[in-house]
């Protein structure tokens, strides 16, 4: 008996976005913040170069760890495409993961799931990953092996009519040849 997977690839989910922000304070120190609550950030510091390098590496780590979901909606489109206000387009195409950072401002890094139509229109963004085609999965029932069957192949699969115990050649051994 086979069971179809309950989530179909046509179910759209909101596109994700992560923002890493370097914030300056009046005492000439700064802090780094990430929209992901579980992330550990360095303490407030006056060494802006170290904090800026940390923020860039943290954004790159999020981009590397994220798996692009093929059924995600365009995050840019969900915000009214305000990331590219001068060029209007209809969200379309495969989902991509972009890393956006304006070096002239240098304080904000954003990783977003956006569509292929919006990605090239967003200034200071580069595509870091593309979604793979979603596959429909079908759950297969687990194979049943009698409790008294010998495990003749690594992994627990066995056959009641063959195996090293009853004279069949062991895997990887050549038969009928002399060394």
C-alpha positions in Angstrom: 0.0 0.0 0.0 1.4 3.4 -0.9 0.4 6.7 0.6 0.8 10.0 -1.1 2.7 12.7 0.7 0.3 15.3 2.2 2.1 18.4 1.1 1.8 19.0 -2.6 4.4 21.1 -4.4 1.7 23.6 -5.4 1.1 24.8 -1.9 2.8 28.1 -1.7 4.5 29.3 1.5 5.7 32.8 2.3 9.2 33.7 1.2 11.7 34.0 4.0 14.1 36.8 4.8 16.9 37.3 7.3 18.3 40.7 8.1 21.6 41.4 9.8 22.0 45.0 10.9 25.0 46.9 12.3 23.6 49.7 14.6 25.8 52.6 15.8 25.3 54.2 19.2 26.1 57.8 20.5 29.2 56.6 22.4 30.7 55.5 19.0 30.2 51.8 19.8 28.0 49.5 17.7 26.0 46.3 18.0 25.1 43.6 15.5 21.5 42.2 15.4 20.0 39.3 13.4 16.3 38.8 12.9 16.8 35.1 13.8 16.3 35.1 17.6 18.5 32.0 18.1 21.6 33.6 16.7 24.4 34.6 19.1 25.8 38.1 18.4 29.0 39.6 19.7 28.8 42.1 22.5 28.6 45.9 21.9 32.0 47.1 20.7 33.9 50.2 19.5 35.7 48.1 16.9 33.5 48.7 13.9 35.7 46.8 11.5 35.4 43.6 13.5 31.7 44.0 13.9 31.2 44.7 10.2 33.3 41.6 9.3 31.3 39.5 11.7 28.0 40.8 10.2 29.2 39.9 6.6 30.3 36.4 7.7 27.0 35.9 9.6 25.0 36.8 6.5 27.1 34.5 4.4 26.5 31.7 6.9 22.7 32.1 6.7 22.9 32.1 2.9 25.0 29.0 2.9 22.8 27.1 5.4 19.4 28.0 3.9 17.8 25.6 1.6 15.8 27.4 -1.1 12.2 26.1 -1.1 10.8 25.7 -4.6 7.2 26.4 -3.3 8.0 29.7 -1.7 6.4 32.9 -2.8 8.5 35.8 -3.7 9.4 37.8 -0.5 10.0 40.9 -2.6 6.5 40.6 -4.1 5.0 40.2 -0.6 6.4 43.7 0.2 5.0 45.3 -2.9 8.3 45.0 -4.8 9.6 48.1 -2.9 13.2 46.8 -3.3 13.0 47.8 -7.0 10.5 50.7 -7.1 11.6 52.1 -10.5 11.0 48.8 -12.3 7.6 47.1 -12.1 7.3 43.4 -12.9 5.1 40.5 -12.2 6.6 37.9 -9.9 7.4 34.8 -11.9 10.0 32.1 -12.4 11.9 29.8 -10.1 12.7 30.8 -6.5 16.2 32.1 -5.8 18.0 33.1 -2.7 19.7 36.4 -2.9 22.2 38.2 -0.6 21.7 42.0 -0.7 24.2 44.5 0.7 24.8 48.1 -0.3 28.5 48.7 0.3 28.0 52.5 0.4 25.8 52.2 3.4 27.5 49.1 4.8 25.2 48.5 7.7 22.5 46.0 6.5 22.8 42.5 4.9 19.6 40.8 3.8 19.1 37.2 2.6 15.7 36.7 0.8 13.8 34.1 -1.2 12.7 35.9 -4.3 11.5 35.0 -7.7 13.7 34.9 -10.8 11.9 38.0 -12.2 12.6 40.2 -9.2 16.2 39.0 -8.4 18.0 40.8 -11.2 16.1 44.1 -10.5 17.1 44.4 -6.9 20.1 46.7 -6.6 23.3 45.4 -4.8 21.9 41.8 -4.8 23.5 38.6 -6.0 21.9 35.2 -6.4 23.5 32.7 -4.0 21.3 29.7 -4.6 18.4 28.5 -6.8 15.6 26.2 -5.9 15.6 22.7 -7.2 12.5 21.3 -8.7 10.1 20.1 -6.0 9.5 16.4 -6.3 6.4 14.6 -5.4 7.2 12.0 -2.8 5.4 8.8 -2.2 5.8 7.0 1.1 6.7 3.4 0.7 5.7 0.8 3.3 8.6 -0.6 5.4 9.8 -4.0 4.2 8.9 -6.8 6.5 11.5 -9.4 7.3 10.6 -12.5 9.3 12.1 -12.3 12.8 14.0 -15.6 12.3 15.6 -14.7 9.0 19.4 -14.4 9.0 20.8 -11.0 8.2 23.1 -11.9 5.4 23.6 -8.4 3.9 24.7 -5.4 5.8 21.7 -3.2 6.7 19.5 -6.0 7.8 18.0 -7.1 4.5 18.1 -10.9 4.0 17.0 -13.6 1.8 15.8 -16.9 3.0 17.2 -18.7 0.0 20.8 -17.3 -0.2 23.6 -16.2 2.0 27.1 -17.0 3.1 25.7 -19.4 5.7 24.2 -21.8 3.1 27.1 -21.8 0.5 26.3 -18.8 -1.6 29.4 -16.6 -2.4 30.0 -13.7 -0.1 29.5 -10.3 -1.7 32.6 -9.0 -3.5 34.2 -12.5 -3.9 34.9 -13.8 -7.3 33.9 -17.4 -8.0 35.6 -19.8 -10.3 38.9 -17.9 -10.5 42.2 -18.7 -9.0 44.4 -16.0 -7.5 
